[in-house]
Amino acid sequence: MKIQCPRCRQDWVKKVYIGITDRTVFHCYECEATWFSEDSIEYATFVQLHDYLGRKNIDPHSRKTYDTFVDDLEWFEIE
């Protein structure tokens, strides 16, 4: 599904499994806006990825963290 990021309007929201947190989120790689439900993707409901990871005591700037990201390419292609 292609949803333009409601925060930055410069990239698409992707469905991403974050292995280090064992959670799937909806994420804009351009501005780092993150949502926890597909139904909640709107400007007023985003959280910054680094805030979410920080609350879990995970280094948001670590390459090891980003290496656990897996994009759901099928979700992105569904129209």
The 8 nearest C-alpha neighbors of each residue, nearest first, counted from 0:
[[1, 75, 77, 78, 74, 76, 2, 73],
 [2, 0, 75, 11, 3, 78, 76, 12],
 [3, 1, 12, 11, 4, 0, 13, 5],
 [2, 4, 11, 8, 12, 10, 5, 1],
 [3, 5, 8, 11, 6, 12, 7, 10],
 [6, 4, 42, 8, 41, 7, 3, 40],
 [5, 7, 42, 4, 8, 32, 41, 30],
 [8, 6, 9, 4, 5, 30, 10, 29],
 [9, 7, 4, 5, 3, 10, 6, 11],
 [10, 8, 7, 4, 29, 11, 3, 30],
 [11, 9, 4, 8, 29, 3, 27, 12],
 [10, 12, 3, 4, 2, 27, 13, 1],
 [11, 13, 27, 26, 4, 2, 3, 25],
 [14, 12, 26, 25, 15, 11, 27, 75],
 [13, 15, 25, 71, 24, 70, 26, 74],
 [16, 14, 70, 24, 23, 69, 71, 25],
 [15, 17, 23, 69, 68, 22, 18, 24],
 [18, 16, 68, 22, 19, 20, 67, 21],
 [17, 19, 21, 67, 20, 16, 68, 22],
 [18, 20, 17, 21, 67, 64, 22, 68],
 [21, 19, 22, 18, 17, 55, 52, 23],
 [22, 20, 18, 19, 17, 23, 16, 67],
 [23, 21, 20, 17, 16, 24, 18, 19],
 [22, 24, 16, 15, 17, 14, 21, 25],
 [25, 23, 35, 15, 34, 14, 26, 16],
 [26, 24, 14, 34, 13, 33, 15, 12],
 [25, 27, 33, 12, 13, 32, 24, 28],
 [28, 26, 12, 31, 32, 29, 30, 11],
 [27, 29, 31, 30, 26, 10, 32, 12],
 [28, 30, 27, 31, 10, 9, 7, 32],
 [29, 31, 32, 28, 27, 7, 6, 10],
 [32, 30, 27, 28, 48, 47, 29, 33],
 [33, 31, 47, 27, 30, 45, 46, 26],
 [32, 34, 26, 46, 45, 25, 48, 47],
 [35, 33, 25, 45, 36, 24, 40, 26],
 [34, 36, 24, 25, 33, 37, 23, 39],
 [37, 35, 38, 39, 34, 24, 25, 40],
 [36, 38, 39, 40, 25, 35, 34, 24],
 [37, 39, 36, 40, 41, 35, 34, 25],
 [40, 38, 36, 37, 41, 44, 34, 35],
 [41, 39, 38, 37, 34, 44, 36, 42],
 [40, 42, 43, 5, 44, 39, 45, 6],
 [41, 43, 5, 6, 44, 45, 40, 4],
 [42, 44, 41, 45, 40, 6, 5, 39],
 [45, 43, 42, 41, 39, 40, 46, 34],
 [46, 44, 33, 34, 32, 43, 42, 47],
 [47, 45, 33, 32, 48, 34, 44, 51],
 [46, 48, 32, 50, 49, 31, 33, 51],
 [47, 49, 51, 50, 31, 33, 52, 32],
 [48, 50, 59, 52, 51, 47, 53, 31],
 [51, 49, 53, 47, 48, 52, 54, 46],
 [52, 50, 48, 54, 49, 53, 47, 55],
 [51, 53, 57, 49, 55, 54, 50, 59],
 [54, 52, 56, 50, 55, 57, 51, 49],
 [53, 55, 51, 52, 56, 50, 57, 49],
 [54, 56, 52, 53, 57, 51, 20, 50],
 [57, 55, 53, 54, 52, 58, 59, 51],
 [58, 56, 52, 53, 55, 59, 54, 64],
 [57, 59, 60, 61, 53, 56, 52, 64],
 [60, 58, 49, 61, 52, 57, 53, 64],
 [61, 59, 58, 62, 64, 49, 65, 63],
 [62, 60, 63, 64, 58, 59, 65, 57],
 [61, 63, 65, 64, 66, 60, 59, 67],
 [64, 62, 66, 61, 65, 67, 60, 19],
 [65, 63, 61, 62, 66, 67, 19, 59],
 [66, 64, 62, 67, 68, 63, 61, 17],
 [65, 67, 63, 64, 68, 62, 69, 18],
 [66, 68, 18, 65, 64, 17, 19, 69],
 [69, 67, 17, 65, 66, 16, 18, 15],
 [70, 68, 16, 15, 67, 71, 17, 18],
 [71, 69, 15, 72, 14, 16, 68, 13],
 [72, 70, 14, 73, 74, 15, 69, 75],
 [71, 73, 75, 74, 70, 76, 14, 13],
 [72, 74, 76, 75, 71, 77, 0, 70],
 [75, 73, 77, 0, 72, 76, 71, 14],
 [74, 76, 0, 72, 73, 1, 77, 13],
 [75, 77, 73, 74, 0, 78, 72, 1],
 [78, 76, 0, 74, 75, 73, 1, 72],
 [77, 0, 76, 1, 75, 74, 2, 73]]
